[in-house]
């Protein structure tokens, strides 16, 4: 069906804000087959059709029931066989998932919850993790290959954040959060950036705006592309576009041979 597929994922921290900065249109002129955006903070009617510099054939906007919060968007020219907002995982309807199927692939764009607000929210984050794992494992048992991307809101290992010791008791690097990523990898899901860059340090995808951390590269790698083990030999490249500005997150990319 395809020779290669190029994906990009970006937490834009407000699609209207990044559009006003003129910092998002470049996406439409690059060779991306699927553009996955998180934390769009907008309704479909509030997003200009030319926000990406061109119009893709298919656009899916999943907005939160709470206006101005969360939300995900997916744009592609690939004809999907199936689309869902996956409310069996996103049970609070916070606009956290786009799920599409094409060929034998189930692709997910996900904005995972942040657990820093309070204990209740951390509990919800961990429950969301578990529900999502059940969903992808169910599809995998049906013979689907799995690709998922997005802001996971957890750094996996000490190499994935600038100050691991100082953040060992902070949500985003708690043992129980990191254990879920261990569970993923033990089940055969591959962190594609670490597959291509196994020991590369000081590569992050998020920096605190409050502390001007980006200029000092005091960051966290919390944005990922994961693929199921059957796609391991199809991984051509994965990277972080850490020079791209406009958000407190950097885009992450994946290139697969399909």
N, C-alpha and C positions, 0 to 999 in steps of 0.2 A: 504493500500500500504506500509506504514511504521509504525513502532512502535514509534520511535522518529527520529527527524532530528536535526543534530548538524551543526550550521553555525559559520563561523568566517569571520570577515571583518577587513581589515588592510590597512591603507594608508602607503605604504612602502617607499614613498619618493625616488623612483628610484629602480626598481626591480633588475637591474644589480648591483647597489651599495650594496644593502642588501644581495644579493647572494654572492658577493665577500667577505663580512664580515662573511660569513657562518652563517647568522642569520635568514635564511628563511627555510632551509631544514626540520627543525623539524615539519613544518606544515603537510608534507606528511605522517608523522608517527603518527599523532593524528587522532582521530575518527571524522573527519569533513566531512559531506556529501556535503557541498558547501563551497568553499574557494573563497572569494571575495576580490580583491585587488584594491586599487586606487593609482593614481599618479605613474604609473609604468614607465613612461618616456622612453618607448621603443617600437619598432616595434616587431611584432610576431617573425620575423627571428632573432632578437637579444636576445631572451629569451631561455636559455638552456632548453631542454625538461625535464631534471631532477631537475629543479630549486626548486621544492617542495620536493625533496627527493624521489618522485615516480611519475609516470605518471597517471593522471586521464583519464578516457575514453573520456571525453569531456572538451575541453579548448577553451575559447572564449577570444580573444584579440581585444580590440577596442582602437586603437591608435589615437592620435590627428594628424590632418593634419600638425600641427607644430611639427617638430621633437624635441624630448627631453623634451616635456611638457605633462602634464596631462596623460591621458590614464587609462583604467581600464582592469582588467582581471578576469575571472571567471573560476573555475575548479570544476568539479563534475563528479561523476559516475552515477548520475541520468539521465535517458534518457529524454531529454526535448521534449515537444510537439511543441515548438515554440521558436525562438530566434530573437531578434531585437537589433539594436543599437539605436533605438528610436530617429531618427533624427527629428521627429516632436517636440521634446523637446530640444535636443542638436543641435540646428539649425546651429551653427557655426562649427559643426563636430570637436569638440575638444576632442573626445574620452572619453565621460563622463558617458556613460550608457551601461551596459549589462542587457538585459531583457530576462528572460526565463520563460516559463510556463510549469508546470508539475502538474499532477492531476488537481485540481481546484484552483491552486495557481499561481499567477503572482509574480515572484521574480525579484527585481531590485537591481543591484549593481551600486551605483551612486557616482561620484565625483562632488559634487556641486561646482559652481564657488566661488572664493574668491572675495570679493568686496572692498578690501583695496587699490587697485591700484589708482582708481580715481572714480569720480561720474558716468561716463559712465559705468564703469565695475560694480559698485554697482547696477545701473539700470538694467544691463543685468542679474545679479544674481537674482534680485527680479522677473524679467520676467521669468527666468528659473524656479524658484520656482513655479510660477503660472502655467506654461505649464506642469510641472511635476504633480502638483496637479490635473489638468484636466485629464491627462493621467490615473492616478491611480483611480480617481473617475469614469471615463468612464468604466474601466475594472470591477470595483466594481459593477457598475450598470448592468453588464452582468453576475454577479454571481460569479466573481472571488474573492478569498481571496487574500489579498495583504501583501507581506513582502518586505520591502526595507531597505537597509543598506548603510552605507558609511560615508564619510566625508561631513557633512552638512555645515560645515564652519560657524556655529552659535551656541553659547551657549544659552540655553533656559531661564534659571532662574539664579538669583544671586548665588544659591547653586552650579551652574555648572561652575563657574570659581573662581579663587582665589582672584581676585581683581575687583569686579564688578563696584564699583564706579569709579575707575580710567579708566575703559574701556567703560564707558557708552556712549561715543561719538565715539567709534572705531567700524569699520565694523567687524561684528562677534558678536556684542552685542548691535546693534542698535535697537531701538523700532520697526522699520518696519521689521527688520529681525526676531526678536523674535515673532512678531505678526503672521508671517507665521506658526511658530511652534504652536502657540495658535490655529490657524485655523485648523491645522492638528488634534490636540487633540480634539478640539470641534467637528470635523467631525467623531471622533471615532477611530482615529489612536492612538496606544498605544506606548509610549516610554518604551520599555521593561526593560531597566536598572532601570528607576525610578519606574516601576511597582514592581520590585523585591526589589529594594533598595530605598524606597520613601524618606527617610530623611538622607541618608548617605552623609556625607560631605567629602571634600578633595579627591574626586575620579575624576580623569581627564584622558583624552585620548591624549592630545597634550600639548607640552611644547616648548617654544622658544629655539632653539639651540644657538641663538646669545647671549642670556643672561644666558646660563647655568641654565635654570629655572627648569630642571627636578630634579636636585640634591636637590633643595629647595621645590619641588612640587608646584611651582607657575604655575599652568596649567589651561587648559580649557577642558571641556567635549563637544567636537564638533563632535564626531563619534557615530553613533546610529544604533540600529535596531528598526524599527517601524513595527507593524503589525496591520491589520484591526481588528475592534472590535470583529468580529466573531471568531477570534483566541485567544481571551483573556484567555479563560479557558484552552487553550493548552500550555500556557507559563509555562515551567518547571523552567528555569533559564536564567539569562542574566547577563553578567559580563564584566569587563574591565581587560585585562591581563596586568596590569600596571608595572609588573616586566620584561616584555619582551622588550628587547632593539634591536637596529638595525635601527630604524627610529625615527623621532621626534614625531611620533604617536605611541600609544599602540593599539594592536588588541582589538576588542570587539567581544563578543560571544553571541549566542542565542541557546537555546535548546527548541524544541517544541515537544509535543506529537501529532502525526498525525495518 
